[in-house]
Amino acid sequence: MTVWDDLERVRPRVFAIEVSNGGRNDIAEHRGYQQIMRGWANVGGGEYIYALTEDDLHRAMQRAMRLVRRPSAFTLAAETRYQDPPVDGQLSVVSGDTPAVGAGVIHLIFDASGSMLRRMEGGRRIDVARRIVREVLDDRIPPQVPIAFRAYGHTGPHSCETELLVAPSADNHDAVRAAVGDIRAINLARTPLAASLDAVLDDLADFDDRQRLVVMLTDGEETCDGNVGQAVGGLVDEGLDVRLNIVGFHIDEVELQADFVRYAAAGGGEYFDSQDGDELVEGLIRALAAKFRVVDAAGREVARSRVDGEPSTLPPGTYEIVVDTSDGEYRKTVDIAPGQALEVRLSDR
């Protein structure tokens, strides 16, 4: 490639200043040099200047600098056209080889009060609840996650007793499964929700180094003169990593549903309503599932959902997923393209 190829490609503005050599060059050769220098200057709208004296050289340099500083005129051409905004994408986070639960230890509070003897499609409420709890235990809680199983209503009529039937320990699922299968609802037994929540911290005292998830399954309101709001506040005031989810079963009173929503929210969790067996399964699964949040490039939380739940809709961009699982916090950076349905499996770590 020659210098002329470079000049054609770059189109620089060249100011060529020829200094007289006192006429010692051959005239033909001298004109050849001048033509080359003029050619360089003409490429990008520069200028060729011939200097005989030192003053001529100074004036030539000053002229070149003035020309360089001179304002240039430009013509701007623009066009407008409509373009649809980028289509949002969707992000789902799903479990890997084992279900992702939201804590390192689970505390299950089970309602066996008299109202659980009422009949529904599939049998009595207690029978449906026992079957579903065992199914969810087998399918949704990894065997290595300890479970505390506390129940009330199973000890006698008019009783407000709440009892820890299975203490939490590693690989204790067989004991929990057996206790769930053996529990029986007692007619006229009452509902000590507050007392059951008051016992949670003692039940889980050996696991204060882990995230703790309380799942309370109930079909009715407090009937033992306890203060449920105060009991929830007691968990929160301890400043420990405890979250309360409440699964309501056949709760028809709107005011009671609102109370449960408030109690769960105060305990950092959620209320899940269910009116039949299928909804109870869904409610328990959602109550146990690990949660995740989505953070944008500026560090703002832009979405929150749960593992194996509904996808989150997000504008195209780069995000960080933060998941709280029984194994600890999991983080992953992802890019979502317009219209993309992205699925992140927690086994892909």
C-alpha positions as CSV (number, residue, x, y, z in Angstrom):
1,M,0.0,0.0,0.0
2,T,1.4,3.5,-0.9
3,V,1.0,6.8,0.8
4,W,-1.6,7.8,-1.8
5,D,-3.7,4.8,-0.7
6,D,-3.5,6.1,2.9
7,L,-4.4,9.6,1.8
8,E,-7.4,8.4,-0.2
9,R,-8.6,6.3,2.8
10,V,-8.1,8.9,5.6
11,R,-8.4,12.2,3.6
12,P,-6.3,14.2,6.0
13,R,-6.0,18.0,5.7
14,V,-2.4,18.6,4.7
15,F,-0.5,21.9,4.8
16,A,2.6,21.5,2.7
17,I,5.3,24.2,3.2
18,E,8.2,24.1,0.7
19,V,11.3,25.9,1.9
20,S,13.6,27.3,-0.9
21,N,16.9,25.5,-1.3
22,G,18.5,28.4,-3.1
23,G,17.9,27.1,-6.6
24,R,20.4,24.2,-6.3
25,N,18.0,21.5,-7.5
26,D,17.3,20.7,-11.1
27,I,14.3,22.6,-12.3
28,A,12.4,19.5,-13.6
29,E,13.1,17.7,-10.3
30,H,12.0,20.7,-8.3
31,R,8.7,20.9,-10.2
32,G,8.2,17.2,-9.5
33,Y,8.5,17.8,-5.8
34,Q,6.1,20.7,-6.0
35,Q,3.5,18.7,-7.8
36,I,3.8,15.9,-5.2
37,M,3.3,18.4,-2.3
38,R,0.4,20.1,-4.1
39,G,-1.1,16.7,-4.6
40,W,-0.9,16.0,-0.8
41,A,-2.4,19.4,0.0
42,N,-5.3,18.9,-2.5
43,V,-6.4,15.5,-1.0
44,G,-8.2,17.0,2.0
45,G,-8.7,20.6,1.2
46,G,-5.3,21.7,2.6
47,E,-2.8,24.2,1.1
48,Y,0.6,24.3,-0.6
49,I,2.8,27.3,0.5
50,Y,6.3,28.2,-0.9
51,A,8.6,30.0,1.6
52,L,11.8,31.8,0.4
53,T,12.8,33.3,3.8
54,E,12.5,32.6,7.5
55,D,9.7,35.3,7.7
56,D,7.9,33.5,4.8
57,L,8.1,30.3,6.9
58,H,6.7,32.0,10.0
59,R,3.9,33.5,7.9
60,A,3.2,30.1,6.2
61,M,2.9,28.4,9.7
62,Q,0.6,31.2,11.0
63,R,-1.6,30.9,7.9
64,A,-1.9,27.2,8.3
65,M,-2.9,27.6,11.9
66,R,-5.5,30.2,11.0
67,L,-7.0,27.9,8.4
68,V,-7.1,25.0,10.9
69,R,-8.9,27.2,13.5
70,R,-11.4,28.6,11.0
71,P,-15.0,27.5,11.6
72,S,-16.2,24.8,9.3
73,A,-19.7,24.7,7.7
74,F,-21.5,21.4,7.9
75,T,-24.8,20.1,6.4
76,L,-26.8,17.8,8.7
77,A,-29.2,15.4,7.2
78,A,-31.7,13.6,9.4
79,E,-34.7,11.4,9.0
80,T,-37.3,10.1,11.4
81,R,-39.1,6.8,11.6
82,Y,-41.1,4.9,14.1
83,Q,-39.6,1.8,15.8
84,D,-41.6,-0.3,18.2
85,P,-40.0,-0.4,21.7
86,P,-38.1,-3.6,22.6
87,V,-40.4,-6.4,23.7
88,D,-40.1,-7.4,27.4
89,G,-38.6,-10.7,28.2
90,Q,-39.5,-13.2,31.0
91,L,-37.3,-14.8,33.7
92,S,-38.1,-18.0,35.5
93,V,-36.0,-19.6,38.2
94,V,-36.6,-23.4,38.7
95,S,-35.2,-26.0,41.1
96,G,-32.3,-28.2,40.1
97,D,-32.0,-31.8,41.1
98,T,-33.8,-31.2,44.4
99,P,-36.6,-28.7,45.2
100,A,-35.4,-25.3,46.4
101,V,-36.9,-24.5,49.8
102,G,-36.7,-21.2,51.5
103,A,-34.8,-22.0,54.6
104,G,-32.3,-24.4,56.3
105,V,-34.9,-25.7,58.7
106,I,-38.7,-26.0,58.4
107,H,-41.2,-25.6,61.3
108,L,-44.6,-27.0,60.4
109,I,-47.6,-26.1,62.6
110,F,-50.6,-28.4,61.9
111,D,-54.2,-27.8,62.8
112,A,-56.0,-30.8,64.2
113,S,-58.8,-28.9,66.0
114,G,-62.4,-29.9,65.9
115,S,-63.3,-27.9,62.8
116,M,-60.9,-30.1,60.8
117,L,-63.5,-33.0,61.2
118,R,-65.8,-31.2,58.7
119,R,-66.4,-33.0,55.5
120,M,-65.3,-31.8,52.1
121,E,-64.7,-33.4,48.7
122,G,-62.3,-36.2,49.2
123,G,-63.2,-36.8,52.9
124,R,-62.8,-34.9,56.1
125,R,-60.6,-31.9,56.2
126,I,-58.1,-33.6,58.5
127,D,-57.8,-36.6,56.1
128,V,-57.2,-34.4,53.1
129,A,-54.7,-32.3,55.0
130,R,-52.7,-35.4,56.2
131,R,-52.5,-36.8,52.7
132,I,-51.4,-33.6,51.2
133,V,-48.8,-32.8,53.8
134,R,-47.2,-36.2,53.3
135,E,-47.2,-35.7,49.5
136,V,-45.6,-32.3,49.8
137,L,-43.1,-33.6,52.4
138,D,-42.0,-36.4,50.0
139,D,-41.9,-34.2,46.8
140,R,-40.9,-30.7,47.9
141,I,-38.6,-30.9,51.0
142,P,-35.1,-32.3,50.4
143,P,-34.4,-35.1,52.9
144,Q,-31.4,-33.2,54.4
145,V,-33.6,-30.3,55.5
146,P,-34.7,-30.8,59.2
147,I,-38.4,-30.4,60.0
148,A,-40.0,-29.5,63.3
149,F,-43.6,-30.8,63.5
150,R,-45.9,-29.2,66.0
151,A,-49.7,-29.8,66.2
152,Y,-52.7,-28.7,68.3
153,G,-56.2,-30.0,68.8
154,H,-55.3,-33.7,68.9
155,T,-55.1,-34.1,72.6
156,G,-58.7,-33.7,73.8
157,P,-62.0,-31.8,73.7
158,H,-61.8,-28.1,74.6
159,S,-58.0,-28.4,74.8
160,C,-55.7,-25.5,74.1
161,E,-52.6,-27.6,74.3
162,T,-49.9,-27.3,71.5
163,E,-47.3,-30.1,71.3
164,L,-44.0,-30.6,69.5
165,L,-44.5,-34.1,68.0
166,V,-41.2,-34.3,66.2
167,A,-38.1,-32.3,67.1
168,P,-36.1,-31.0,64.2
169,S,-33.0,-33.0,63.2
170,A,-31.2,-34.2,60.2
171,D,-33.0,-36.9,58.2
172,N,-36.1,-36.9,60.4
173,H,-38.6,-37.0,57.6
174,D,-39.7,-40.6,58.4
175,A,-40.6,-39.5,61.9
176,V,-42.6,-36.5,60.6
177,R,-44.4,-38.7,58.0
178,A,-45.4,-41.1,60.7
179,A,-46.6,-38.4,63.1
180,V,-48.7,-36.8,60.3
181,G,-50.3,-40.2,59.5
182,D,-51.1,-40.9,63.2
183,I,-52.6,-37.5,64.1
184,R,-56.3,-37.3,64.7
185,A,-58.6,-34.3,65.1
186,I,-60.6,-34.1,68.3
187,N,-64.2,-32.7,68.3
188,L,-64.5,-29.4,70.2
189,A,-60.7,-29.0,70.4
190,R,-59.7,-25.4,70.2
191,T,-57.1,-23.4,68.1
192,P,-54.1,-22.0,70.0
193,L,-52.3,-20.2,67.2
194,A,-50.5,-17.7,69.4
195,A,-49.2,-20.4,71.8
196,S,-47.9,-22.4,68.8
197,L,-46.0,-19.4,67.5
198,D,-44.7,-18.6,70.9
199,A,-43.1,-22.1,71.0
200,V,-41.2,-21.7,67.7
201,L,-38.0,-20.2,69.0
202,D,-37.6,-22.9,71.6
203,D,-38.4,-25.6,69.1
204,L,-35.7,-24.3,66.7
205,A,-33.2,-23.2,69.3
206,D,-30.5,-25.6,68.0
207,F,-30.8,-24.0,64.5
208,D,-30.3,-20.4,65.2
209,D,-27.4,-20.3,62.6
210,R,-29.8,-21.1,59.8
211,Q,-32.7,-19.4,58.0
212,R,-35.9,-20.7,59.6
213,L,-39.2,-21.0,57.8
214,V,-42.5,-21.4,59.8
215,V,-45.4,-22.8,57.8
216,M,-48.7,-22.7,59.7
217,L,-51.6,-24.7,58.3
218,T,-55.0,-23.7,59.9
219,D,-58.7,-23.7,59.1
220,G,-59.7,-21.2,61.7
221,E,-59.0,-18.3,64.0
222,E,-57.4,-18.2,67.4
223,T,-59.9,-19.6,70.0
224,C,-57.6,-19.8,73.1
225,D,-57.5,-16.1,74.0
226,G,-54.0,-15.7,72.6
227,N,-52.7,-12.7,70.8
228,V,-51.5,-13.8,67.4
229,G,-50.2,-10.4,66.4
230,Q,-48.2,-10.2,69.6
231,A,-46.8,-13.7,69.0
232,V,-45.7,-12.8,65.5
233,G,-44.1,-9.6,66.9
234,G,-42.2,-11.7,69.4
235,L,-40.6,-13.6,66.6
236,V,-39.7,-10.4,64.8
237,D,-38.3,-8.7,67.9
238,E,-35.8,-11.5,68.4
239,G,-34.1,-10.2,65.3
240,L,-33.5,-13.7,64.1
241,D,-33.8,-15.1,60.6
242,V,-37.4,-16.5,60.9
243,R,-40.1,-16.1,58.2
244,L,-43.8,-17.0,58.8
245,N,-46.0,-18.2,56.0
246,I,-49.7,-19.1,56.7
247,V,-51.7,-21.5,54.7
248,G,-55.4,-21.1,55.3
249,F,-57.7,-24.0,54.6
250,H,-61.4,-23.3,54.0
251,I,-61.1,-19.8,55.5
252,D,-64.4,-18.1,54.4
253,E,-64.4,-15.0,56.6
254,V,-63.0,-12.1,54.7
255,E,-61.9,-10.3,57.9
256,L,-60.0,-13.4,59.1
257,Q,-58.3,-13.7,55.8
258,A,-57.2,-10.1,56.1
259,D,-55.9,-10.8,59.6
260,F,-53.8,-13.7,58.3
261,V,-52.5,-11.6,55.5
262,R,-51.4,-9.0,58.1
263,Y,-49.8,-11.6,60.5
264,A,-47.8,-13.2,57.7
265,A,-46.6,-9.9,56.3
266,A,-45.5,-8.9,59.8
267,G,-43.5,-12.1,59.9
268,G,-41.8,-11.4,56.6
269,G,-43.9,-14.0,54.8
270,E,-47.2,-14.4,52.9
271,Y,-50.7,-15.8,53.4
272,F,-51.9,-18.5,50.9
273,D,-55.6,-19.2,50.8
274,S,-57.0,-22.6,49.8
275,Q,-60.5,-23.9,49.4
276,D,-59.9,-27.5,48.2
277,G,-57.2,-30.1,48.0
278,D,-55.6,-28.9,44.9
279,E,-55.3,-25.3,46.3
280,L,-53.9,-26.7,49.5
281,V,-51.2,-28.5,47.6
282,E,-50.4,-25.3,45.7
283,G,-50.5,-23.2,48.9
284,L,-48.1,-25.5,50.7
285,I,-45.7,-25.7,47.8
286,R,-45.6,-21.9,47.4
287,A,-45.2,-21.5,51.2
288,L,-42.1,-23.7,51.2
289,A,-40.5,-22.5,48.0
290,A,-37.3,-20.4,48.1
291,K,-37.7,-16.8,47.1
292,F,-35.6,-14.8,44.7
293,R,-35.2,-11.1,43.8
294,V,-33.9,-9.5,40.7
295,V,-31.5,-6.6,40.8
296,D,-30.7,-4.3,37.8
297,A,-27.4,-2.8,36.8
298,A,-27.9,0.2,39.1
299,G,-28.5,-2.1,42.1
300,R,-32.2,-1.5,42.3
301,E,-34.6,-4.4,43.0
302,V,-36.9,-4.7,40.1
303,A,-38.7,-8.0,40.7
304,R,-39.4,-10.5,43.4
305,S,-40.8,-14.0,42.9
306,R,-40.3,-17.6,44.1
307,V,-38.5,-20.6,42.6
308,D,-40.7,-22.8,40.4
309,G,-43.3,-20.0,40.4
310,E,-44.7,-17.7,37.7
311,P,-42.1,-16.0,35.5
312,S,-41.2,-12.3,36.1
313,T,-41.6,-9.9,33.1
314,L,-38.5,-7.7,32.7
315,P,-37.3,-5.2,30.1
316,P,-34.2,-6.3,28.1
317,G,-31.0,-5.9,30.0
318,T,-28.5,-7.3,32.4
319,Y,-29.7,-8.4,35.8
320,E,-28.4,-10.3,38.9
321,I,-30.6,-13.0,40.4
322,V,-30.3,-13.5,44.2
323,V,-31.9,-16.7,45.6
324,D,-32.2,-17.6,49.3
325,T,-32.1,-21.4,49.5
326,S,-31.5,-24.0,52.2
327,D,-27.9,-24.1,50.9
328,G,-27.3,-20.4,51.4
329,E,-27.5,-17.4,49.0
330,Y,-27.1,-18.1,45.3
331,R,-26.2,-15.3,42.8
332,K,-26.2,-15.3,39.0
333,T,-25.9,-12.6,36.4
334,V,-28.1,-13.0,33.3
335,D,-28.8,-11.1,30.1
336,I,-32.4,-10.9,28.9
337,A,-32.9,-10.3,25.2
338,P,-36.1,-8.7,23.8
339,G,-38.9,-11.3,23.8
340,Q,-36.7,-14.0,25.4
341,A,-38.1,-16.5,27.9
342,L,-35.1,-17.3,30.0
343,E,-35.1,-20.2,32.5
344,V,-32.4,-20.4,35.1
345,R,-31.9,-23.8,36.8
346,L,-30.4,-23.7,40.3
347,S,-28.4,-26.9,39.5
348,D,-26.4,-24.8,36.9
349,R,-24.0,-23.3,39.5
